[in-house]
Amino acid sequence: MANVDNEIKGRLALVTGASGGIGAACARDLWLQGASLALTCYKNRATADALAQELSVQDQSRKISVHVADMGSAADLKQLILDLEAEHGQSGPDILIANAGYGRRIPNILDISLDEFEYTVRINLQAPFMLTKLSLPHMLRHQWGRVVFVSSIAAIGGGINGCHYAASKAGLTGMMKNLANKHAHVGITFNDVAPAMIGETGLIPDEKTVEGTAGDVKNIPVGRLGVPQECANVVTMLCRTGYMTGQSILLSGGLK
Ligand SMILES: NC(=O)c1ccc[n+]([C@@H]2O[C@H](COP(=O)([O-])OP(=O)(O)OC[C@H]3O[C@@H](n4cnc5c(N)ncnc54)[C@H](OP(=O)(O)O)[C@@H]3O)[C@@H](O)[C@H]2O)c1
C-alpha cells in the first residue's frame, strides 16, 4: 500500500485574499489544522494584520506572515514568493489556496468593456496560473502539494454576474483539471470550490445585495446565504483528502 499523507500540521499554506470573507475563513480553518500561514491582502492590510494577530496569540509556535500583493502584477507575485521564502525558510508553499478574486457586477455583455474583461481575467485566472507556476517547484521537490482554486457557480453558467466573470472562473476550472491530470502521480492535487451566494463577504455582504437577482435568497433552495466557514470546510477537506483531485465542488445551497 502506498504511503497516505494527508497531514496539514507543519505545512505552510499560502492563502490569497485573506483580508476578505472566504480567505479569512480558510486561513482560520487551516490554522486550526496546524498549518503555518502566509496571507495576502491588497487594499485592506489592516484586516489581514488583525487576523494574523488574532491567530498568532492562540499559538506562538507557528508563524503567520502578511503580504501586500496586487494579483494583477506579475512583479508583485514573484516578490510574494521571495518574501514567503524569507519569512518561512522554504522556497514555496505546501498548500496554495488561490482565493483572491475580483468581480464587478456587470450582467450584460454589451456593458462589459474590453478593459474590464482583461482585468477580470488577469486577477481571477492569470494570477492563479502564476502563483501555481511559482509554487510548483517546491511541491515537486517534496512530492506533496495541495492546490485549491476558488472558482464560482459562474463557471458553469450560473450566478448573477456577466460573462467576463464567468469566463475567468471557467478558465480556472479548466486549468485545474489539466493540472490535476498532469500531477496526480507526484502527490500534488488540484481541485476547486465553486461557491455561490456566500454572505459576510465583500462581494455579498448580506441578503439585500442579491435581492431581485437570480441569487435572491428566495431562489436558493436551502433558503439562506452560505457562510465563509462552509467554504473553508470544503477547502480544508480538499487539503486533507489526497485521493481527491481534478474536482470542482459546487457550494451553492442547491442553486444550479
Ligand atoms: N461571496 C460569494 O458568494 C462568492 C461566490 C463565488 C465566488 N466567490 C469567490 O470567492 C473569492 C473570495 O471572495 P469573497 O467572496 O471572500 O469576497 P471579498 O470578501 O471581497 O474578498 C476578496 C479578496 O480578494 C482580494 N483582492 C481583490 N482584488 C485583488 C487584487 N487586484 N489583488 C490582490 N487581492 C485582491 C481582496 O483583497 P483586499 O480586500 O485586501 O483588497 C480580498 O481579500 C473570490 O475569488 C470570489 O470570486 C465568492
PDBQT file of the ligand as one rigid body, heavy atoms in Angstrom, charges set to zero:
ROOT
HETATM    1  N1  LIG A 301     -19.021  35.593  -1.990  1.00  0.00    +0.000 N 
HETATM    2  C1  LIG A 301     -19.506  34.780  -2.907  1.00  0.00    +0.000 C 
HETATM    3  O1  LIG A 301     -20.698  34.461  -2.932  1.00  0.00    +0.000 OA
HETATM    4  C2  LIG A 301     -18.615  34.190  -3.962  1.00  0.00    +0.000 A 
HETATM    5  C3  LIG A 301     -19.213  33.411  -4.960  1.00  0.00    +0.000 A 
HETATM    6  C4  LIG A 301     -18.427  32.850  -5.922  1.00  0.00    +0.000 A 
HETATM    7  C5  LIG A 301     -17.063  33.034  -5.913  1.00  0.00    +0.000 A 
HETATM    8  N2  LIG A 301     -16.509  33.822  -4.951  1.00  0.00    +0.000 N 
HETATM    9  C6  LIG A 301     -15.057  33.992  -4.997  1.00  0.00    +0.000 C 
HETATM   10  O2  LIG A 301     -14.537  33.880  -3.688  1.00  0.00    +0.000 OA
HETATM   11  C7  LIG A 301     -13.280  34.548  -3.634  1.00  0.00    +0.000 C 
HETATM   12  C8  LIG A 301     -13.195  35.366  -2.363  1.00  0.00    +0.000 C 
HETATM   13  O3  LIG A 301     -14.142  36.421  -2.419  1.00  0.00    +0.000 OA
HETATM   14  P1  LIG A 301     -15.048  36.836  -1.173  1.00  0.00    +0.000 P 
HETATM   15  O4  LIG A 301     -16.423  36.426  -1.501  1.00  0.00    +0.000 OA
HETATM   16  O5  LIG A 301     -14.424  36.410   0.083  1.00  0.00    +0.000 OA
HETATM   17  O6  LIG A 301     -15.029  38.432  -1.340  1.00  0.00    +0.000 OA
HETATM   18  P2  LIG A 301     -14.176  39.536  -0.563  1.00  0.00    +0.000 P 
HETATM   19  O7  LIG A 301     -14.528  39.496   0.877  1.00  0.00    +0.000 OA
HETATM   20  O8  LIG A 301     -14.437  40.807  -1.320  1.00  0.00    +0.000 OA
HETATM   21  O9  LIG A 301     -12.661  39.105  -0.745  1.00  0.00    +0.000 OA
HETATM   22  C9  LIG A 301     -11.947  39.348  -1.935  1.00  0.00    +0.000 C 
HETATM   23  C10 LIG A 301     -10.472  39.224  -1.635  1.00  0.00    +0.000 C 
HETATM   24  O10 LIG A 301      -9.728  39.342  -2.852  1.00  0.00    +0.000 OA
HETATM   25  C11 LIG A 301      -8.719  40.320  -2.676  1.00  0.00    +0.000 C 
HETATM   26  N3  LIG A 301      -8.471  41.010  -3.952  1.00  0.00    +0.000 N 
HETATM   27  C12 LIG A 301      -9.368  41.585  -4.789  1.00  0.00    +0.000 A 
HETATM   28  N4  LIG A 301      -8.742  42.147  -5.830  1.00  0.00    +0.000 NA
HETATM   29  C13 LIG A 301      -7.411  41.951  -5.640  1.00  0.00    +0.000 A 
HETATM   30  C14 LIG A 301      -6.248  42.306  -6.355  1.00  0.00    +0.000 A 
HETATM   31  N5  LIG A 301      -6.272  43.006  -7.501  1.00  0.00    +0.000 N 
HETATM   32  N6  LIG A 301      -5.055  41.923  -5.853  1.00  0.00    +0.000 NA
HETATM   33  C15 LIG A 301      -4.978  41.232  -4.691  1.00  0.00    +0.000 A 
HETATM   34  N7  LIG A 301      -6.040  40.852  -3.961  1.00  0.00    +0.000 NA
HETATM   35  C16 LIG A 301      -7.245  41.220  -4.435  1.00  0.00    +0.000 A 
HETATM   36  C17 LIG A 301      -9.260  41.291  -1.650  1.00  0.00    +0.000 C 
HETATM   37  O11 LIG A 301      -8.164  41.976  -1.022  1.00  0.00    +0.000 OA
HETATM   38  P3  LIG A 301      -8.322  43.445  -0.349  1.00  0.00    +0.000 P 
HETATM   39  O12 LIG A 301      -9.691  43.491   0.284  1.00  0.00    +0.000 OA
HETATM   40  O13 LIG A 301      -7.212  43.496   0.641  1.00  0.00    +0.000 OA
HETATM   41  O14 LIG A 301      -8.157  44.453  -1.446  1.00  0.00    +0.000 OA
HETATM   42  C18 LIG A 301      -9.965  40.337  -0.700  1.00  0.00    +0.000 C 
HETATM   43  O15 LIG A 301      -9.051  39.788   0.209  1.00  0.00    +0.000 OA
HETATM   44  C19 LIG A 301     -13.185  35.355  -4.925  1.00  0.00    +0.000 C 
HETATM   45  O16 LIG A 301     -12.339  34.682  -5.845  1.00  0.00    +0.000 OA
HETATM   46  C20 LIG A 301     -14.602  35.357  -5.460  1.00  0.00    +0.000 C 
HETATM   47  O17 LIG A 301     -14.650  35.488  -6.858  1.00  0.00    +0.000 OA
HETATM   48  C21 LIG A 301     -17.249  34.398  -3.979  1.00  0.00    +0.000 A 
ENDROOT
TORSDOF 0
